[in-house]
Amino acid sequence: MRRAGRGRFRRGLPPARPHVLDRAQRPVDRVTAHKWFNLAAREGVADAARMRRELSLEMTSDEIADAQRAARQHLATAH
């Protein structure tokens, strides 16, 4: 299952990017972007881990905790 998930998350990275920046290059929804990058990184997508790390530098600890909580909730409901 992890192999199949890895491909799904690789394809999912482009849709996750609009959560990071809008057309004027301003942050939009860092919590949602972090959640999707976290899920993709969990599946072994190296670019996602890098993007999550870079994004987290601009987030508060509360935002990161919210994103991690959202990722856990997604995993709990996805199975």
Backbone as a printed PyTorch tensor [residue, N CA C, xyz], in Angstrom:
tensor([[[  0.8090,  -1.1910,   0.0000],
         [  0.0000,   0.0000,   0.0000],
         [  0.8570,   1.2630,   0.0000]],

        [[  1.9790,   1.2280,   0.6830],
         [  2.8210,   2.4150,   0.7240],
         [  3.3040,   2.7880,  -0.6730]],

        [[  3.6030,   1.7890,  -1.5090],
         [  4.0610,   2.0820,  -2.8640],
         [  2.9680,   2.8110,  -3.6500]],

        [[  1.7460,   2.3340,  -3.5770],
         [  0.6330,   2.9780,  -4.2720],
         [  0.4080,   4.3770,  -3.7180]],

        [[  0.4940,   4.5290,  -2.4190],
         [  0.3020,   5.8350,  -1.7980],
         [  1.3530,   6.8310,  -2.2310]],

        [[  2.5770,   6.3660,  -2.4020],
         [  3.6690,   7.2470,  -2.8060],
         [  3.3560,   7.9060,  -4.1470]],

        [[  2.8780,   7.1440,  -5.1090],
         [  2.5250,   7.7040,  -6.4140],
         [  1.3820,   8.6870,  -6.3140]],

        [[  0.4040,   8.3610,  -5.4960],
         [ -0.7470,   9.2560,  -5.3230],
         [ -0.2890,  10.5910,  -4.7510]],

        [[  0.6060,  10.5620,  -3.7680],
         [  1.0460,  11.8100,  -3.1610],
         [  1.9850,  12.5790,  -4.0720]],

        [[  2.7680,  11.8980,  -4.9060],
         [  3.5910,  12.6180,  -5.8730],
         [  2.6950,  13.4120,  -6.8130]],

        [[  1.6310,  12.7740,  -7.2680],
         [  0.6980,  13.4710,  -8.1440],
         [ -0.0320,  14.5710,  -7.3830]],

        [[ -0.1650,  14.4390,  -6.0750],
         [ -0.8980,  15.4040,  -5.2720],
         [ -0.1130,  16.6450,  -4.9050]],

        [[  1.1960,  16.6530,  -5.1130],
         [  1.9780,  17.8240,  -4.7250],
         [  1.6020,  19.0780,  -5.4910]],

        [[  1.4400,  19.0520,  -6.8110],
         [  1.0510,  20.3030,  -7.4770],
         [ -0.2370,  20.9090,  -6.9230]],

        [[ -1.3010,  20.1250,  -6.6300],
         [ -2.4970,  20.7400,  -6.0400],
         [ -2.2460,  21.3020,  -4.6370]],

        [[ -1.2630,  20.7980,  -3.9280],
         [ -0.9750,  21.3030,  -2.5820],
         [ -0.2840,  22.6620,  -2.6470]],

        [[  0.4400,  22.9220,  -3.7050],
         [  1.2110,  24.1650,  -3.7940],
         [  0.3660,  25.4290,  -3.7350]],

        [[ -0.8500,  25.4740,  -4.3140],
         [ -1.6250,  26.7210,  -4.1890],
         [ -1.9440,  27.0960,  -2.7410]],

        [[ -1.8880,  26.1380,  -1.8390],
         [ -2.1190,  26.4650,  -0.4310],
         [ -0.9580,  27.2700,   0.1400]],

        [[  0.2030,  27.1870,  -0.5050],
         [  1.3870,  27.8630,   0.0050],
         [  1.4490,  29.3130,  -0.4690]],

        [[  1.2640,  29.5420,  -1.7790],
         [  1.3960,  30.8900,  -2.3220],
         [  0.2560,  31.2030,  -3.2780]],

        [[ -0.1920,  32.4450,  -3.2540],
         [ -1.1730,  32.8650,  -4.2480],
         [ -0.4150,  33.4670,  -5.4370]],

        [[ -1.1310,  34.0500,  -6.3610],
         [ -0.4830,  34.5980,  -7.5640],
         [  0.4910,  35.7230,  -7.2440]],

        [[  0.2830,  36.4130,  -6.1470],
         [  1.1860,  37.4990,  -5.7410],
         [  2.2910,  36.9780,  -4.8260]],

        [[  2.4190,  35.6470,  -4.7470],
         [  3.4480,  34.9990,  -3.9350],
         [  3.2780,  35.2520,  -2.4400]],

        [[  2.0070,  35.4150,  -1.9990],
         [  1.7130,  35.5920,  -0.5770],
         [  1.2150,  34.2600,  -0.0110]],

        [[  1.5400,  33.9600,   1.2410],
         [  1.0360,  32.7350,   1.8500],
         [ -0.4970,  32.7250,   1.8760]],

        [[ -1.0610,  31.5670,   1.6190],
         [ -2.5150,  31.4400,   1.6090],
         [ -2.9670,  30.6350,   2.8230]],

        [[ -2.7210,  29.3670,   2.8350],
         [ -3.1470,  28.4980,   3.9320],
         [ -1.9900,  27.5790,   4.2920]],

        [[ -1.1360,  28.0720,   5.1560],
         [  0.0700,  27.3200,   5.5130],
         [ -0.2560,  26.0300,   6.2460]],

        [[ -1.3050,  26.0320,   7.0470],
         [ -1.6630,  24.8280,   7.8130],
         [ -2.0500,  23.7010,   6.8580]],

        [[ -2.8960,  23.9940,   5.8730],
         [ -3.3190,  22.9670,   4.9210],
         [ -2.1480,  22.5050,   4.0620]],

        [[ -1.3200,  23.4370,   3.6240],
         [ -0.1510,  23.0660,   2.8250],
         [  0.7690,  22.1470,   3.6270]],

        [[  1.0270,  22.4980,   4.8790],
         [  1.8950,  21.6860,   5.7380],
         [  1.3000,  20.2940,   5.9100]],

        [[ -0.0170,  20.2200,   6.0940],
         [ -0.6840,  18.9210,   6.2410],
         [ -0.4070,  18.0400,   5.0250]],

        [[ -0.6300,  18.5670,   3.8160],
         [ -0.4300,  17.7620,   2.6140],
         [  1.0300,  17.4240,   2.3870]],

        [[  1.9340,  18.3600,   2.6620],
         [  3.3560,  18.0500,   2.5440],
         [  3.7530,  16.9860,   3.5600]],

        [[  3.1800,  17.0450,   4.7490],
         [  3.4650,  16.0500,   5.7740],
         [  3.0070,  14.6620,   5.3230]],

        [[  1.8100,  14.5710,   4.7700],
         [  1.2890,  13.2900,   4.2950],
         [  2.1340,  12.7500,   3.1450]],

        [[  2.5320,  13.6220,   2.2400],
         [  3.3600,  13.1840,   1.1170],
         [  4.7460,  12.7560,   1.5960]],

        [[  5.3220,  13.4990,   2.5380],
         [  6.6300,  13.1370,   3.0780],
         [  6.5720,  11.7810,   3.7740]],

        [[  5.4750,  11.5220,   4.4290],
         [  5.2680,  10.2320,   5.1000],
         [  5.3160,   9.0790,   4.1010]],

        [[  4.9150,   9.3560,   2.8780],
         [  4.9240,   8.3480,   1.8220],
         [  6.2540,   8.3130,   1.0670]],

        [[  7.2160,   9.1060,   1.5220],
         [  8.5540,   9.0420,   0.9440],
         [  8.8380,  10.0250,  -0.1780]],

        [[  8.0100,  11.0280,  -0.3530],
         [  8.2360,  12.0230,  -1.3990],
         [  9.2300,  13.0640,  -0.8640]],

        [[ 10.4680,  13.0040,  -1.3730],
         [ 11.5410,  13.8460,  -0.8440],
         [ 11.2390,  15.3370,  -0.9850]],

        [[ 10.6900,  15.7610,  -2.1150],
         [ 10.3750,  17.1840,  -2.2990],
         [  9.3870,  17.6740,  -1.2470]],

        [[  8.4640,  16.8260,  -0.8650],
         [  7.4610,  17.2150,   0.1350],
         [  8.1230,  17.4740,   1.4830]],

        [[  9.0690,  16.6370,   1.8450],
         [  9.7650,  16.8300,   3.1230],
         [ 10.5150,  18.1600,   3.1270]],

        [[ 11.1480,  18.4760,   2.0060],
         [ 11.8840,  19.7330,   1.9040],
         [ 10.9290,  20.9270,   1.9770]],

        [[  9.8320,  20.8520,   1.2370],
         [  8.8660,  21.9600,   1.2350],
         [  8.2260,  22.1420,   2.6140]],

        [[  7.9280,  21.0330,   3.2700],
         [  7.3440,  21.1160,   4.6200],
         [  8.3260,  21.7820,   5.5760]],

        [[  9.5810,  21.4010,   5.4740],
         [ 10.6130,  21.9800,   6.3440],
         [ 10.7430,  23.4860,   6.1050]],

        [[ 10.7740,  23.8950,   4.8330],
         [ 10.8820,  25.3190,   4.5110],
         [  9.6540,  26.0900,   4.9900]],

        [[  8.4820,  25.5240,   4.7690],
         [  7.2470,  26.1750,   5.1850],
         [  7.1810,  26.3230,   6.7020]],

        [[  7.6320,  25.3050,   7.4150],
         [  7.5440,  25.3320,   8.8810],
         [  8.3760,  26.4600,   9.4920]],

        [[  9.3770,  26.9350,   8.7560],
         [ 10.1860,  28.0540,   9.2560],
         [  9.3750,  29.3410,   9.3580]],

        [[  8.2760,  29.4110,   8.6070],
         [  7.4380,  30.6030,   8.5920],
         [  6.1790,  30.4500,   9.4420]],

        [[  6.0340,  29.3120,  10.1090],
         [  4.8160,  29.0140,  10.8630],
         [  5.0520,  29.1100,  12.3570]],

        [[  3.9820,  29.3900,  13.0780],
         [  4.0520,  29.3570,  14.5380],
         [  3.9540,  27.9030,  15.0000]],

        [[  4.3040,  27.6680,  16.2310],
         [  4.1990,  26.3090,  16.7670],
         [  2.7410,  25.8570,  16.8120]],

        [[  1.8190,  26.7720,  17.0440],
         [  0.3950,  26.4270,  17.0330],
         [ -0.0670,  26.0130,  15.6390]],

        [[  0.4080,  26.7240,  14.6080],
         [  0.0460,  26.3610,  13.2350],
         [  0.5810,  24.9740,  12.8850]],

        [[  1.8080,  24.6940,  13.2720],
         [  2.3980,  23.3810,  12.9900],
         [  1.6220,  22.2960,  13.7150]],

        [[  1.2640,  22.5420,  14.9640],
         [  0.4720,  21.5640,  15.7220],
         [ -0.8840,  21.3300,  15.0550]],

        [[ -1.5150,  22.4000,  14.5660],
         [ -2.7950,  22.2520,  13.8590],
         [ -2.6200,  21.4200,  12.5950]],

        [[ -1.5480,  21.6660,  11.8590],
         [ -1.2940,  20.9180,  10.6250],
         [ -1.0370,  19.4420,  10.9230]],

        [[ -0.2780,  19.1650,  11.9650],
         [ -0.0050,  17.7720,  12.3340],
         [ -1.2800,  17.0750,  12.7880]],

        [[ -2.1070,  17.7820,  13.5190],
         [ -3.3960,  17.2320,  13.9540],
         [ -4.2740,  16.9280,  12.7380]],

        [[ -4.3030,  17.8410,  11.7790],
         [ -5.1000,  17.6380,  10.5710],
         [ -4.5910,  16.4380,   9.7650]],

        [[ -3.2830,  16.2610,   9.7140],
         [ -2.7170,  15.1040,   9.0000],
         [ -3.1110,  13.8050,   9.6980]],

        [[ -3.0410,  13.7910,  11.0190],
         [ -3.4430,  12.5850,  11.7600],
         [ -4.9250,  12.2850,  11.5430]],

        [[ -5.7590,  13.3300,  11.5570],
         [ -7.1770,  13.1220,  11.3140],
         [ -7.4330,  12.5900,   9.9130]],

        [[ -6.6910,  13.0910,   8.9440],
         [ -6.8310,  12.6050,   7.5720],
         [ -6.4840,  11.1200,   7.4950]],

        [[ -5.3910,  10.7430,   8.1470],
         [ -4.9840,   9.3330,   8.1310],
         [ -6.0140,   8.4420,   8.8260]],

        [[ -6.5950,   8.9450,   9.9010],
         [ -7.5730,   8.1580,  10.6490],
         [ -8.8470,   7.9340,   9.8370]],

        [[ -9.2070,   8.8840,   9.0030],
         [-10.4360,   8.7560,   8.2360],
         [-10.2220,   8.1850,   6.8400]],

        [[ -8.9690,   8.1210,   6.4010],
         [ -8.6720,   7.6370,   5.0500],
         [ -8.6840,   6.1190,   4.9480]],

        [[ -8.6630,   5.4320,   6.0640],
         [ -8.5990,   3.9650,   6.0210],
         [ -9.9100,   3.3490,   6.3130]]])
